[in-house]
Amino acid sequence: MSEWWSRLSPLRKEAAINDAKKSVAEKDRDDSIGEANAKRDECIQVSDSNAKAVEGENRRYYQWVYFGI
């Protein structure tokens, strides 16, 4: 084989390794984004539930104070 071909083979291996590293990094990034979105959605749902609970408590207190119910 020529010298050119023997130098090309390691470059191809290095390119394949770099492509694999890039693929893994992108997958990790996507997983992190998905996890962050899930946590955000959970916080929104908890906040919404808490707000509804406070609203219900306030409504009940209003009925008790003004109507004796």
N, CA, C and O atoms as CSV, one atom per row, in Angstrom:
chain,resi,resn,atom,element,x,y,z
A,1,MET,N,N,0.833,-1.183,0.000
A,1,MET,CA,C,0.000,0.000,0.000
A,1,MET,C,C,0.871,1.237,0.000
A,1,MET,O,O,2.024,1.235,0.432
A,2,SER,N,N,0.290,2.241,-0.482
A,2,SER,CA,C,1.038,3.491,-0.537
A,2,SER,C,C,1.039,4.176,0.821
A,2,SER,O,O,0.256,3.850,1.713
A,3,GLU,N,N,1.932,5.120,0.941
A,3,GLU,CA,C,2.019,5.885,2.189
A,3,GLU,C,C,0.727,6.676,2.422
A,3,GLU,O,O,0.264,6.823,3.553
A,4,TRP,N,N,0.163,7.177,1.327
A,4,TRP,CA,C,-1.084,7.944,1.422
A,4,TRP,C,C,-2.186,7.087,2.048
A,4,TRP,O,O,-2.903,7.557,2.931
A,5,TRP,N,N,-2.326,5.854,1.608
A,5,TRP,CA,C,-3.375,4.962,2.109
A,5,TRP,C,C,-3.139,4.615,3.575
A,5,TRP,O,O,-4.098,4.550,4.343
A,6,SER,N,N,-1.914,4.393,3.977
A,6,SER,CA,C,-1.633,4.046,5.363
A,6,SER,C,C,-1.897,5.213,6.301
A,6,SER,O,O,-2.220,5.002,7.470
A,7,ARG,N,N,-1.765,6.441,5.812
A,7,ARG,CA,C,-2.102,7.607,6.642
A,7,ARG,C,C,-3.604,7.844,6.660
A,7,ARG,O,O,-4.125,8.373,7.642
A,8,LEU,N,N,-4.303,7.474,5.621
A,8,LEU,CA,C,-5.745,7.689,5.522
A,8,LEU,C,C,-6.510,6.796,6.488
A,8,LEU,O,O,-7.496,7.242,7.075
A,9,SER,N,N,-6.093,5.568,6.668
A,9,SER,CA,C,-6.791,4.632,7.529
A,9,SER,C,C,-6.910,5.136,8.970
A,9,SER,O,O,-8.009,5.081,9.521
A,10,PRO,N,N,-5.845,5.624,9.610
A,10,PRO,CA,C,-6.000,6.175,10.960
A,10,PRO,C,C,-6.915,7.399,11.004
A,10,PRO,O,O,-7.622,7.627,11.985
A,11,LEU,N,N,-6.886,8.177,9.926
A,11,LEU,CA,C,-7.779,9.347,9.872
A,11,LEU,C,C,-9.235,8.910,9.817
A,11,LEU,O,O,-10.099,9.541,10.426
A,12,ARG,N,N,-9.508,7.844,9.096
A,12,ARG,CA,C,-10.881,7.319,9.035
A,12,ARG,C,C,-11.313,6.800,10.402
A,12,ARG,O,O,-12.447,7.020,10.828
A,13,LYS,N,N,-10.404,6.110,11.083
A,13,LYS,CA,C,-10.724,5.622,12.423
A,13,LYS,C,C,-11.002,6.787,13.365
A,13,LYS,O,O,-11.953,6.759,14.146
A,14,GLU,N,N,-10.160,7.806,13.278
A,14,GLU,CA,C,-10.351,8.975,14.139
A,14,GLU,C,C,-11.683,9.667,13.832
A,14,GLU,O,O,-12.386,10.109,14.741
A,15,ALA,N,N,-12.019,9.754,12.547
A,15,ALA,CA,C,-13.294,10.362,12.162
A,15,ALA,C,C,-14.464,9.538,12.691
A,15,ALA,O,O,-15.458,10.097,13.155
A,16,ALA,N,N,-14.350,8.221,12.623
A,16,ALA,CA,C,-15.425,7.356,13.135
A,16,ALA,C,C,-15.565,7.512,14.643
A,16,ALA,O,O,-16.677,7.552,15.168
A,17,ILE,N,N,-14.432,7.600,15.338
A,17,ILE,CA,C,-14.479,7.799,16.792
A,17,ILE,C,C,-15.105,9.143,17.126
A,17,ILE,O,O,-15.928,9.241,18.036
A,18,ASN,N,N,-14.714,10.182,16.389
A,18,ASN,CA,C,-15.289,11.515,16.626
A,18,ASN,C,C,-16.784,11.534,16.351
A,18,ASN,O,O,-17.544,12.171,17.081
A,19,ASP,N,N,-17.212,10.840,15.302
A,19,ASP,CA,C,-18.648,10.751,15.007
A,19,ASP,C,C,-19.391,10.043,16.143
A,19,ASP,O,O,-20.488,10.454,16.522
A,20,ALA,N,N,-18.800,8.993,16.675
A,20,ALA,CA,C,-19.432,8.267,17.783
A,20,ALA,C,C,-19.514,9.150,19.022
A,20,ALA,O,O,-20.539,9.169,19.705
A,21,LYS,N,N,-18.441,9.880,19.315
A,21,LYS,CA,C,-18.450,10.792,20.471
A,21,LYS,C,C,-19.516,11.870,20.300
A,21,LYS,O,O,-20.218,12.219,21.249
A,22,LYS,N,N,-19.626,12.387,19.092
A,22,LYS,CA,C,-20.631,13.411,18.811
A,22,LYS,C,C,-22.040,12.855,19.010
A,22,LYS,O,O,-22.905,13.510,19.591
A,23,SER,N,N,-22.253,11.640,18.520
A,23,SER,CA,C,-23.560,11.002,18.652
A,23,SER,C,C,-23.927,10.796,20.125
A,23,SER,O,O,-25.064,11.049,20.526
A,24,VAL,N,N,-22.971,10.341,20.920
A,24,VAL,CA,C,-23.212,10.126,22.348
A,24,VAL,C,C,-23.502,11.452,23.038
A,24,VAL,O,O,-24.406,11.529,23.870
A,25,ALA,N,N,-22.751,12.495,22.704
A,25,ALA,CA,C,-22.959,13.808,23.314
A,25,ALA,C,C,-24.339,14.357,22.970
A,25,ALA,O,O,-25.008,14.943,23.822
A,26,GLU,N,N,-24.768,14.169,21.720
A,26,GLU,CA,C,-26.104,14.633,21.322
A,26,GLU,C,C,-27.194,13.871,22.061
A,26,GLU,O,O,-28.195,14.459,22.470
A,27,LYS,N,N,-27.009,12.570,22.234
A,27,LYS,CA,C,-27.985,11.752,22.964
A,27,LYS,C,C,-28.061,12.197,24.415
A,27,LYS,O,O,-29.153,12.320,24.970
A,28,ASP,N,N,-26.903,12.440,25.038
A,28,ASP,CA,C,-26.876,12.924,26.421
A,28,ASP,C,C,-27.591,14.268,26.540
A,28,ASP,O,O,-28.343,14.501,27.486
A,29,ARG,N,N,-27.348,15.146,25.569
A,29,ARG,CA,C,-27.998,16.452,25.570
A,29,ARG,C,C,-29.513,16.296,25.466
A,29,ARG,O,O,-30.262,16.935,26.205
A,30,ASP,N,N,-29.952,15.447,24.549
A,30,ASP,CA,C,-31.393,15.231,24.375
A,30,ASP,C,C,-32.023,14.653,25.639
A,30,ASP,O,O,-33.128,15.040,26.022
A,31,ASP,N,N,-31.317,13.726,26.283
A,31,ASP,CA,C,-31.825,13.151,27.530
A,31,ASP,C,C,-31.929,14.218,28.616
A,31,ASP,O,O,-32.903,14.249,29.367
A,32,SER,N,N,-30.934,15.084,28.699
A,32,SER,CA,C,-30.940,16.148,29.708
A,32,SER,C,C,-32.076,17.126,29.462
A,32,SER,O,O,-32.737,17.577,30.398
A,33,ILE,N,N,-32.294,17.447,28.202
A,33,ILE,CA,C,-33.396,18.361,27.860
A,33,ILE,C,C,-34.728,17.720,28.225
A,33,ILE,O,O,-35.598,18.385,28.787
A,34,GLY,N,N,-34.899,16.447,27.916
A,34,GLY,CA,C,-36.138,15.749,28.256
A,34,GLY,C,C,-36.371,15.700,29.757
A,34,GLY,O,O,-37.495,15.879,30.226
A,35,GLU,N,N,-35.306,15.456,30.505
A,35,GLU,CA,C,-35.411,15.411,31.966
A,35,GLU,C,C,-35.776,16.784,32.519
A,35,GLU,O,O,-36.609,16.890,33.419
A,36,ALA,N,N,-35.158,17.831,31.987
A,36,ALA,CA,C,-35.460,19.188,32.444
A,36,ALA,C,C,-36.907,19.559,32.122
A,36,ALA,O,O,-37.580,20.191,32.936
A,37,ASN,N,N,-37.381,19.174,30.952
A,37,ASN,CA,C,-38.771,19.448,30.586
A,37,ASN,C,C,-39.739,18.711,31.500
A,37,ASN,O,O,-40.772,19.262,31.882
A,38,ALA,N,N,-39.419,17.484,31.852
A,38,ALA,CA,C,-40.283,16.705,32.751
A,38,ALA,C,C,-40.334,17.355,34.132
A,38,ALA,O,O,-41.403,17.436,34.737
A,39,LYS,N,N,-39.194,17.815,34.634
A,39,LYS,CA,C,-39.163,18.488,35.936
A,39,LYS,C,C,-39.957,19.785,35.892
A,39,LYS,O,O,-40.686,20.101,36.832
A,40,ARG,N,N,-39.819,20.540,34.800
A,40,ARG,CA,C,-40.563,21.789,34.647
A,40,ARG,C,C,-42.065,21.513,34.640
A,40,ARG,O,O,-42.828,22.208,35.311
A,41,ASP,N,N,-42.489,20.501,33.884
A,41,ASP,CA,C,-43.908,20.151,33.822
A,41,ASP,C,C,-44.427,19.736,35.196
A,41,ASP,O,O,-45.543,20.088,35.577
A,42,GLU,N,N,-43.613,18.987,35.935
A,42,GLU,CA,C,-44.012,18.567,37.279
A,42,GLU,C,C,-44.194,19.785,38.190
A,42,GLU,O,O,-45.165,19.862,38.943
A,43,CYS,N,N,-43.263,20.728,38.117
A,43,CYS,CA,C,-43.367,21.938,38.949
A,43,CYS,C,C,-44.623,22.739,38.595
A,43,CYS,O,O,-45.299,23.268,39.477
A,44,ILE,N,N,-44.921,22.819,37.321
A,44,ILE,CA,C,-46.114,23.549,36.885
A,44,ILE,C,C,-47.369,22.868,37.419
A,44,ILE,O,O,-48.282,23.543,37.894
A,45,GLN,N,N,-47.425,21.549,37.347
A,45,GLN,CA,C,-48.600,20.820,37.816
A,45,GLN,C,C,-48.760,20.944,39.328
A,45,GLN,O,O,-49.876,21.103,39.822
A,46,VAL,N,N,-47.656,20.872,40.066
A,46,VAL,CA,C,-47.718,21.024,41.525
A,46,VAL,C,C,-48.177,22.429,41.882
A,46,VAL,O,O,-49.014,22.600,42.767
A,47,SER,N,N,-47.638,23.435,41.202
A,47,SER,CA,C,-48.035,24.820,41.470
A,47,SER,C,C,-49.512,25.032,41.169
A,47,SER,O,O,-50.216,25.707,41.920
A,48,ASP,N,N,-49.974,24.456,40.072
A,48,ASP,CA,C,-51.380,24.578,39.710
A,48,ASP,C,C,-52.273,23.917,40.761
A,48,ASP,O,O,-53.300,24.474,41.148
A,49,SER,N,N,-51.879,22.736,41.215
A,49,SER,CA,C,-52.653,22.042,42.253
A,49,SER,C,C,-52.668,22.837,43.554
A,49,SER,O,O,-53.706,22.941,44.208
A,50,ASN,N,N,-51.528,23.393,43.927
A,50,ASN,CA,C,-51.461,24.209,45.142
A,50,ASN,C,C,-52.344,25.447,45.024
A,50,ASN,O,O,-53.033,25.815,45.976
A,51,ALA,N,N,-52.323,26.086,43.861
A,51,ALA,CA,C,-53.153,27.275,43.657
A,51,ALA,C,C,-54.635,26.922,43.753
A,51,ALA,O,O,-55.413,27.679,44.332
A,52,LYS,N,N,-55.032,25.786,43.194
A,52,LYS,CA,C,-56.431,25.362,43.273
A,52,LYS,C,C,-56.824,25.038,44.710
A,52,LYS,O,O,-57.948,25.313,45.132
A,53,ALA,N,N,-55.890,24.450,45.460
A,53,ALA,CA,C,-56.184,24.141,46.863
A,53,ALA,C,C,-56.376,25.427,47.669
A,53,ALA,O,O,-57.308,25.525,48.468
A,54,VAL,N,N,-55.513,26.397,47.467
A,54,VAL,CA,C,-55.640,27.677,48.174
A,54,VAL,C,C,-56.926,28.379,47.775
A,54,VAL,O,O,-57.609,28.955,48.622
A,55,GLU,N,N,-57.260,28.337,46.499
A,55,GLU,CA,C,-58.504,28.946,46.029
A,55,GLU,C,C,-59.711,28.300,46.713
A,55,GLU,O,O,-60.636,28.992,47.138
A,56,GLY,N,N,-59.693,26.975,46.814
A,56,GLY,CA,C,-60.786,26.278,47.486
A,56,GLY,C,C,-60.865,26.628,48.963
A,56,GLY,O,O,-61.957,26.807,49.501
A,57,GLU,N,N,-59.708,26.727,49.625
A,57,GLU,CA,C,-59.689,27.113,51.039
A,57,GLU,C,C,-60.232,28.527,51.218
A,57,GLU,O,O,-61.002,28.794,52.140
A,58,ASN,N,N,-59.825,29.424,50.331
A,58,ASN,CA,C,-60.306,30.803,50.422
A,58,ASN,C,C,-61.801,30.890,50.175
A,58,ASN,O,O,-62.497,31.648,50.850
A,59,ARG,N,N,-62.298,30.130,49.224
A,59,ARG,CA,C,-63.734,30.138,48.927
A,59,ARG,C,C,-64.518,29.596,50.134
A,59,ARG,O,O,-65.554,30.144,50.511
A,60,ARG,N,N,-64.013,28.524,50.721
A,60,ARG,CA,C,-64.680,27.939,51.881
A,60,ARG,C,C,-64.669,28.913,53.057
A,60,ARG,O,O,-65.674,29.057,53.753
A,61,TYR,N,N,-63.547,29.575,53.279
A,61,TYR,CA,C,-63.445,30.555,54.364
A,61,TYR,C,C,-64.414,31.714,54.120
A,61,TYR,O,O,-65.068,32.172,55.056
A,62,TYR,N,N,-64.515,32.195,52.878
A,62,TYR,CA,C,-65.433,33.277,52.535
A,62,TYR,C,C,-66.873,32.864,52.837
A,62,TYR,O,O,-67.637,33.644,53.406
A,63,GLN,N,N,-67.243,31.645,52.459
A,63,GLN,CA,C,-68.596,31.164,52.720
A,63,GLN,C,C,-68.857,31.070,54.219
A,63,GLN,O,O,-69.953,31.384,54.683
A,64,TRP,N,N,-67.859,30.640,54.970
A,64,TRP,CA,C,-68.013,30.508,56.412
A,64,TRP,C,C,-68.162,31.881,57.075
A,64,TRP,O,O,-69.001,32.059,57.959
A,65,VAL,N,N,-67.348,32.847,56.647
A,65,VAL,CA,C,-67.358,34.181,57.268
A,65,VAL,C,C,-68.648,34.922,56.923
A,65,VAL,O,O,-69.281,35.505,57.803
A,66,TYR,N,N,-69.037,34.902,55.665
A,66,TYR,CA,C,-70.172,35.736,55.214
A,66,TYR,C,C,-71.512,35.017,55.257
A,66,TYR,O,O,-72.547,35.677,55.351
A,67,PHE,N,N,-71.532,33.723,55.192
A,67,PHE,CA,C,-72.809,33.016,55.139
A,67,PHE,C,C,-72.981,32.011,56.250
A,67,PHE,O,O,-74.050,31.416,56.380
A,68,GLY,N,N,-71.964,31.808,57.050
A,68,GLY,CA,C,-72.047,30.874,58.152
A,68,GLY,C,C,-72.164,29.438,57.700
A,68,GLY,O,O,-72.656,28.591,58.445
A,69,ILE,N,N,-71.725,29.155,56.502
A,69,ILE,CA,C,-71.836,27.792,55.943
A,69,ILE,C,C,-70.636,26.972,56.379
A,69,ILE,O,O,-70.528,25.799,56.023
